[in-house]
């Protein structure tokens, strides 16, 4: 089982990738004059990569098991599409940093609610005053990084 450090480093890498994704896909959208087409291309590349990894790791047969999953769980795909398409459209006009700032703020709020209520089977982590203060400090820190 991976260590806490491995989980933290994996998520740090994912976090580093979000602004890169935004900047690269926004540039592609501008180059081809279509943020929507850039989003479609991103998903084709992502699907190809995910299928390769699933095949190599032996998880490809598990995809069929998704047919029995509750339909609301597939909303995650629509949320990813919304994120990719919106960041690809907004970032060139608003700035990658500004766009990601508001994404991070939304993530802080959403994550706190999901953890507090244990939504979707998440581990319950009540929103204490200390935790709310920490989230507020994180939000303030992200805001400060965007000040010129």
C-alpha positions as CSV (number, residue, x, y, z in Angstrom):
1,X,0.0,0.0,0.0
2,X,1.4,3.4,-0.9
3,X,2.5,5.7,1.9
4,X,1.0,9.1,2.8
5,X,4.0,10.7,1.2
6,X,3.3,8.9,-2.1
7,X,-0.3,10.0,-2.0
8,X,0.7,13.6,-1.3
9,X,3.4,13.6,-4.1
10,X,0.9,12.2,-6.5
11,X,-1.6,14.9,-5.8
12,X,1.0,17.6,-5.8
13,X,1.9,16.4,-9.3
14,X,-1.8,16.5,-10.3
15,X,-2.0,20.0,-8.9
16,X,1.0,21.1,-10.9
17,X,-0.6,19.6,-14.0
18,X,-3.9,21.6,-13.7
19,X,-2.4,25.0,-14.7
20,X,-0.3,23.3,-17.4
21,X,-3.4,21.6,-18.8
22,X,-5.2,25.0,-18.7
23,X,-2.3,26.8,-20.5
24,X,-1.6,24.1,-23.1
25,X,-5.3,23.5,-24.0
26,X,-6.1,27.2,-24.0
27,X,-3.1,27.8,-26.4
28,X,-4.4,24.9,-28.6
29,X,-7.9,26.3,-28.6
30,X,-6.5,29.7,-29.7
31,X,-4.3,28.1,-32.4
32,X,-7.1,26.2,-33.9
33,X,-9.7,29.0,-33.2
34,X,-12.0,26.7,-31.2
35,X,-11.9,26.0,-27.5
36,X,-14.5,23.4,-28.0
37,X,-12.5,21.5,-30.6
38,X,-9.4,21.7,-28.3
39,X,-11.5,20.2,-25.5
40,X,-12.5,17.3,-27.7
41,X,-8.9,16.7,-28.7
42,X,-7.9,16.7,-25.1
43,X,-10.5,14.1,-24.3
44,X,-9.4,11.9,-27.2
45,X,-5.8,12.0,-26.0
46,X,-6.9,11.4,-22.4
47,X,-9.1,8.5,-23.3
48,X,-6.3,6.9,-25.3
49,X,-3.9,7.3,-22.4
50,X,-6.4,6.0,-19.9
51,X,-7.1,2.9,-22.0
52,X,-3.4,2.2,-22.4
53,X,-2.8,2.4,-18.6
54,X,-5.9,0.3,-17.9
55,X,-4.8,-2.3,-20.4
56,X,-1.2,-2.4,-19.1
57,X,-2.4,-2.6,-15.4
58,X,-5.1,-5.3,-16.2
59,X,-8.0,-3.0,-15.3
60,X,-9.6,-2.9,-18.7
61,X,-12.1,-5.7,-18.0
62,X,-13.4,-3.8,-15.0
63,X,-14.9,-1.1,-17.2
64,X,-17.8,-3.4,-18.0
65,X,-18.7,-3.5,-14.2
66,X,-19.6,0.2,-14.5
67,X,-22.8,-0.8,-16.2
68,X,-24.2,-1.7,-12.7
69,X,-23.1,1.5,-11.0
70,X,-25.7,4.2,-10.0
71,X,-26.2,6.6,-12.9
72,X,-25.4,9.7,-10.8
73,X,-21.8,8.6,-10.5
74,X,-21.3,9.3,-14.2
75,X,-21.9,13.0,-13.5
76,X,-18.2,13.1,-12.8
77,X,-17.5,12.8,-16.6
78,X,-19.7,15.8,-17.2
79,X,-17.9,17.8,-14.5
80,X,-14.6,17.0,-16.1
81,X,-15.9,18.1,-19.5
82,X,-17.2,21.3,-17.9
83,X,-13.9,22.0,-16.3
84,X,-11.8,21.4,-19.4
85,X,-14.1,23.3,-21.7
86,X,-14.5,26.3,-19.3
87,X,-10.8,26.6,-18.5
88,X,-9.9,26.3,-22.2
89,X,-12.4,29.1,-23.0
90,X,-11.7,31.4,-20.0
91,X,-8.0,31.2,-19.4
92,X,-6.9,33.1,-22.6
93,X,-9.3,35.9,-21.7
94,X,-8.9,35.9,-17.9
95,X,-5.4,34.6,-17.4
96,X,-4.4,31.1,-16.3
97,X,-3.5,32.2,-12.8
98,X,-6.9,34.0,-12.3
99,X,-8.8,31.0,-13.7
100,X,-7.0,28.5,-11.6
101,X,-7.4,30.7,-8.5
102,X,-11.2,30.5,-8.8
103,X,-10.9,26.8,-9.6
104,X,-8.9,26.3,-6.3
105,X,-11.4,28.4,-4.4
106,X,-14.2,26.3,-5.7
107,X,-12.3,23.1,-4.8
108,X,-11.7,24.3,-1.3
109,X,-15.4,25.0,-0.7
110,X,-16.6,21.8,-2.4
111,X,-14.0,19.5,-0.7
112,X,-14.9,20.9,2.7
113,X,-18.6,20.2,2.1
114,X,-18.0,16.7,0.7
115,X,-15.7,15.8,3.7
116,X,-18.0,17.4,6.3
117,X,-21.1,15.4,5.2
118,X,-19.2,12.3,3.9
119,X,-20.9,12.7,0.5
120,X,-20.5,10.0,-2.1
121,X,-18.9,7.7,0.5
122,X,-16.0,10.1,1.4
123,X,-14.4,9.8,4.7
124,X,-16.2,12.1,7.2
125,X,-14.0,15.0,8.4
126,X,-16.2,17.6,10.2
127,X,-15.7,21.2,9.4
128,X,-14.3,22.5,12.7
129,X,-13.5,26.1,13.3
130,X,-9.8,25.3,13.0
131,X,-10.4,23.5,9.6
132,X,-12.5,26.4,8.4
133,X,-9.8,28.8,9.4
134,X,-7.2,26.7,7.6
135,X,-9.3,26.7,4.4
136,X,-9.8,30.5,4.8
137,X,-6.0,30.9,5.1
138,X,-5.4,28.7,2.0
139,X,-8.0,30.8,0.1
140,X,-6.3,34.0,1.2
141,X,-2.9,32.6,0.2
142,X,-4.1,31.7,-3.2
143,X,-5.6,35.2,-3.5
144,X,-2.4,36.8,-2.5
145,X,-0.5,34.9,-5.2
146,X,-2.7,36.6,-7.8
147,X,-2.0,40.2,-6.6
148,X,0.3,42.2,-8.8
